[in-house]
C-alpha cells in the first residue's frame, strides 16, 4: 500500500512538472511575439543566483488608460488586463488600454494579464503591474549587463507571457555576455 502511494505521489509530481513545461513551451511556440522596452533596475541578487531583474515601461499604467479611469490605488494582487500594441517605428509595444476584467483585444493588440503591486510611483497617477516576466535567469557570472536592455516576450491567448529573449543594445544577451567574458 505504501509503495502504491509513493508511486502515485511521484506520478502526480512528474505530471505537474511536465504540465508546467508544456504550458511555457506552448506559449513560446504559438504566442504572439512582442518587443518590450525595459527600464533600469539593480540586476543582481547574491541570494538567488544570477538573474536580471527587468522593469518594463508597460509596468506603470496611467490611471486614465483604464476603462473607466481609476480614481484610486488598486489593492496589491488585483488582476489587471492590459492591451498592448506596437507604437511608432521602433517596434516596441506599449499599453493602449487596461481593465480589471478580461476583454477582447483589437486586431493589432495582444492582451497581457498581470497583478497590481504597490510601488512608490503609484502616487504619480499610475498603477504598477507585474506580469510574471520580471526575472530572466542567466549563466553564472553574467548577471550584470551594461547597455540598453530590451525583451522579446511571447504572449499566449490566455494573457500569460514568457520571455523568449533578452537583448543588450539589440544583440542577444547570451552572445554579448559570452563575448565580453573573453
C-alpha positions as MATLAB code, in Angstrom:
seq = 'XXXXXXXXXXXXXXXXXXXXXXXXXXXXXXXXXXXXXXXXXXXXXXXXXXXXXXXXXXXXXXXXXXXXXXXXXXXXXXXXXXXXXXXXXXXXXXXXXXXXXXXXXXXXXXXXXXXXXXXXXXXXXXXXXXXXXXXXXXXXXXXXXXXXXXXXXXXXXXXXXXXXXXXXXXXXXXXXXXXXXX';
ca = [
       0.000    0.000    0.000;
       2.805    2.447    0.887;
       4.616    1.642   -2.367;
       1.470    2.382   -4.402;
       1.022    5.689   -2.561;
       4.650    6.620   -3.195;
       4.309    5.785   -6.895;
       1.108    7.860   -7.107;
       2.808   10.851   -5.471;
       5.776   10.577   -7.859;
       3.442   10.358  -10.868;
       1.477   13.434   -9.734;
       4.650   15.441   -9.139;
       6.009   14.448  -12.539;
       2.710   15.325  -14.222;
       2.691   18.766  -12.574;
       6.274   19.436  -13.645;
       5.639   18.238  -17.197;
       2.435   20.296  -17.396;
       4.310   23.447  -16.373;
       6.971   22.851  -19.030;
       4.380   22.097  -21.722;
       2.444   25.273  -20.856;
       5.548   27.505  -21.052;
       6.770   25.902  -24.274;
       3.283   26.211  -25.775;
       3.299   29.955  -25.129;
       6.761   30.270  -26.689;
       5.725   28.413  -29.838;
       2.230   29.778  -30.505;
       2.165   33.043  -28.545;
       2.342   36.412  -30.269;
       5.814   37.954  -30.029;
       6.080   41.492  -28.701;
       9.162   43.659  -28.112;
       9.206   45.497  -24.790;
      11.386   48.347  -23.634;
      12.880   47.912  -20.184;
      13.834   50.408  -17.509;
      16.995   50.014  -15.402;
      16.840   48.054  -12.143;
      19.617   46.635   -9.960;
      20.222   43.349  -11.818;
      21.940   41.144   -9.236;
      20.873   39.284   -6.105;
      23.544   37.129   -4.461;
      20.952   35.054   -2.570;
      19.047   33.875   -5.658;
      21.871   33.372   -8.092;
      22.436   35.199  -11.322;
      19.459   36.766  -12.967;
      18.486   40.043  -14.484;
      15.541   41.865  -12.913;
      13.539   43.589  -15.610;
      11.209   46.521  -15.143;
       9.214   47.400  -18.222;
       7.837   50.670  -19.461;
       4.460   48.872  -19.566;
       4.746   48.091  -15.822;
       3.374   51.516  -14.873;
      -0.044   52.076  -16.406;
      -1.546   55.545  -16.213;
      -4.877   55.553  -14.376;
      -6.606   57.198  -17.341;
      -5.789   54.139  -19.524;
      -8.340   52.129  -17.510;
     -11.957   51.896  -18.528;
     -13.432   53.645  -16.600;
     -10.418   55.726  -15.467;
      -9.236   54.862  -11.956;
      -9.534   57.480   -9.228;
      -7.828   55.359   -6.528;
      -4.967   52.919   -5.969;
      -5.607   49.229   -6.562;
      -5.105   46.732   -3.766;
      -1.936   44.687   -4.235;
      -2.666   41.485   -6.111;
      -5.610   42.823   -8.131;
      -5.793   41.200  -11.578;
      -5.268   43.682  -14.378;
      -5.602   43.141  -18.123;
      -3.612   45.401  -20.443;
      -3.913   45.668  -24.214;
      -0.554   46.180  -25.920;
       0.009   47.442  -29.449;
       3.079   48.457  -31.436;
       3.642   52.213  -31.179;
       5.877   54.184  -33.527;
       8.527   52.770  -35.806;
      10.914   51.403  -33.147;
       8.984   48.126  -32.817;
       8.211   48.484  -29.106;
       4.763   47.635  -27.786;
       3.004   49.861  -25.259;
      -0.193   49.811  -23.230;
      -3.125   51.214  -25.184;
      -5.847   50.480  -22.625;
      -6.426   48.462  -19.459;
      -9.244   46.985  -17.415;
      -9.868   44.927  -14.307;
     -11.824   42.371  -16.332;
     -10.683   40.390  -19.378;
     -11.695   41.946  -22.695;
     -11.213   41.206  -26.361;
      -8.186   42.989  -27.803;
      -8.356   44.719  -31.179;
      -6.790   43.104  -34.258;
      -3.417   44.811  -33.744;
      -3.340   44.278  -29.947;
      -2.467   41.478  -27.546;
      -3.977   41.099  -24.091;
      -1.452   40.761  -21.263;
      -2.502   39.641  -17.781;
      -0.811   40.901  -14.640;
      -1.300   41.794  -10.989;
      -1.086   45.169   -9.314;
       1.748   45.755   -6.882;
       2.416   48.605   -4.522;
       5.070   50.964   -5.847;
       6.214   54.399   -4.769;
       5.285   55.640   -8.262;
       1.614   54.748   -7.685;
       1.076   58.193   -6.217;
       2.208   59.720   -9.523;
      -1.012   58.820  -11.312;
      -0.152   55.303  -12.385;
      -0.652   51.721  -11.252;
       2.349   49.374  -11.044;
       1.717   45.959  -12.629;
       3.825   42.796  -12.589;
       3.298   40.322  -15.421;
       5.456   37.388  -14.266;
       8.222   38.289  -16.733;
      10.302   40.434  -14.406;
      13.157   37.944  -13.897;
      15.406   36.489  -16.574;
      17.835   33.848  -15.278;
      21.280   33.899  -16.852;
      24.529   31.930  -16.785;
      26.673   32.317  -13.682;
      28.754   35.467  -13.711;
      26.701   37.211  -16.413;
      24.106   38.969  -14.256;
      25.491   42.476  -14.586;
      24.902   43.679  -18.165;
      25.955   47.084  -19.467;
      23.786   48.657  -22.167;
      20.149   49.099  -23.160;
      18.079   46.004  -22.341;
      15.020   45.013  -24.326;
      12.950   41.837  -24.128;
      11.142   39.763  -26.726;
       8.137   38.242  -24.992;
       5.670   35.619  -26.206;
       2.082   36.296  -25.097;
      -0.410   33.424  -25.152;
      -4.122   33.766  -25.835;
      -4.775   33.475  -22.074;
      -2.725   36.628  -21.436;
       0.204   34.765  -19.872;
       3.626   35.853  -21.040;
       7.035   34.198  -21.226;
      10.366   35.824  -22.017;
      11.739   34.436  -25.256;
      14.922   36.521  -25.490;
      16.603   39.467  -23.807;
      18.786   41.783  -25.862;
      21.611   44.149  -24.892;
      21.835   47.025  -27.362;
      19.927   44.890  -29.904;
      22.159   41.805  -29.595;
      21.131   38.545  -27.831;
      22.056   38.633  -24.128;
      23.967   35.328  -24.077;
      26.206   36.192  -27.032;
      27.032   39.684  -25.705;
      27.919   38.347  -22.267;
      29.913   35.473  -23.815;
      31.917   37.898  -25.946;
      32.520   40.277  -23.029;
      33.922   37.417  -20.890;
      36.766   36.861  -23.332;
];
